[in-house]
Amino acid sequence: MDIKTASALHRLRLVSIPEALSFPALLIFGSLLSRISDINLVMPLGALHGVLFVLYAVFLLDVWQKAKWPLKKVGLFFLLAVIPFGGLYGDKVLKRDEADSVIAARARKEGAAA
């Protein structure tokens, strides 16, 4: 895996957890607090979630282009962004793929050096 692909995957991982937590926070804190008190967090939490979702989608398209993922895998990761807490599972999968690619790169390097 080249450095551009690795950095694209890393960016997607960095935004996947905050995006996964922003939607439930919007639903729980935004909706609940606006109903039981005078505190209205729907607008700021909604804006934060919107920015994180757009970043996630842009980074996913970048990974699709650089890593040459099949459409089925891209669709799965997009679906995980829509499901509350789905990005946590997506981060777990990306972390495992990243570790596998590091092991493969080390094996290639050791094979070339030997």
VMD Tcl script that draws the C-alpha trace (Angstrom):
set ca {
  {0.00 0.00 0.00}
  {1.41 3.37 -0.95}
  {1.53 6.38 1.36}
  {-1.39 8.19 -0.33}
  {-3.69 5.22 0.15}
  {-2.56 4.75 3.75}
  {-3.14 8.41 4.55}
  {-6.60 8.31 2.92}
  {-7.53 5.30 5.07}
  {-6.16 7.03 8.15}
  {-8.24 10.17 7.47}
  {-11.35 8.03 7.09}
  {-10.58 6.34 10.41}
  {-10.06 9.68 12.13}
  {-13.48 10.98 11.14}
  {-15.42 7.70 11.48}
  {-15.63 7.65 15.30}
  {-16.71 11.29 15.80}
  {-19.23 10.89 12.97}
  {-20.55 7.68 14.53}
  {-21.05 9.40 17.88}
  {-22.43 12.70 16.60}
  {-25.71 11.27 15.30}
  {-26.72 9.54 18.56}
  {-25.62 12.68 20.45}
  {-27.89 14.73 18.21}
  {-30.79 12.36 18.80}
  {-30.28 11.97 22.55}
  {-29.01 15.33 23.74}
  {-30.50 17.54 21.08}
  {-33.98 16.10 21.06}
  {-34.22 15.15 24.70}
  {-32.87 18.38 26.14}
  {-35.04 20.52 23.88}
  {-38.14 18.66 25.08}
  {-37.44 18.65 28.82}
  {-35.69 22.01 29.25}
  {-35.06 25.35 27.61}
  {-31.68 24.18 26.33}
  {-31.75 23.76 22.55}
  {-28.71 21.91 21.19}
  {-30.34 20.73 17.96}
  {-28.79 23.44 15.76}
  {-25.17 23.19 16.95}
  {-25.21 19.39 17.17}
  {-26.97 19.15 13.81}
  {-24.38 21.39 12.18}
  {-21.54 19.40 13.74}
  {-23.05 16.11 12.59}
  {-23.60 17.51 9.08}
  {-19.99 18.63 8.75}
  {-18.70 15.28 10.05}
  {-20.99 13.34 7.71}
  {-19.87 15.33 4.67}
  {-16.21 14.86 5.65}
  {-16.82 11.14 6.06}
  {-18.43 10.93 2.61}
  {-15.58 12.90 0.98}
  {-12.92 10.78 2.70}
  {-14.80 7.60 1.71}
  {-14.78 8.70 -1.94}
  {-11.05 9.42 -1.62}
  {-10.41 5.93 -0.23}
  {-12.56 4.41 -2.98}
  {-10.45 6.12 -5.61}
  {-7.04 5.44 -4.05}
  {-7.56 1.97 -2.56}
  {-9.65 0.73 -5.53}
  {-12.31 -0.69 -3.22}
  {-15.23 -2.53 -4.85}
  {-18.54 -0.69 -4.90}
  {-20.01 -3.21 -2.45}
  {-17.43 -2.31 0.23}
  {-17.93 1.43 -0.33}
  {-21.70 0.93 -0.04}
  {-21.21 -0.94 3.23}
  {-19.10 1.85 4.70}
  {-21.64 4.45 3.56}
  {-24.42 2.43 5.18}
  {-22.37 2.26 8.38}
  {-22.23 6.07 8.37}
  {-26.03 6.27 8.28}
  {-26.60 3.75 11.09}
  {-26.06 5.15 14.61}
  {-22.78 3.80 16.03}
  {-22.09 2.08 12.68}
  {-18.86 4.01 12.22}
  {-17.45 2.30 15.31}
  {-17.65 -1.03 13.49}
  {-16.25 0.61 10.36}
  {-13.29 1.91 12.37}
  {-12.67 -1.60 13.70}
  {-12.61 -3.01 10.16}
  {-10.34 -0.20 8.92}
  {-7.97 -0.73 11.85}
  {-7.73 -4.44 11.04}
  {-7.12 -3.73 7.34}
  {-4.46 -1.17 8.25}
  {-2.68 -3.67 10.50}
  {-2.83 -6.33 7.78}
  {-1.31 -3.95 5.24}
  {1.53 -3.07 7.62}
  {2.29 -6.77 8.12}
  {2.19 -7.36 4.37}
  {4.50 -4.39 3.74}
  {7.00 -5.70 6.31}
  {6.88 -9.16 4.74}
  {7.54 -7.69 1.29}
  {10.41 -5.62 2.67}
  {11.97 -8.62 4.43}
  {11.47 -10.76 1.33}
  {13.19 -8.15 -0.83}
  {16.05 -7.75 1.64}
  {16.70 -11.49 1.98}
}
mol new
graphics top color blue
foreach p $ca { graphics top sphere $p radius 0.5 }
foreach p [lrange $ca 0 end-1] q [lrange $ca 1 end] { graphics top cylinder $p $q radius 0.2 }
display resetview
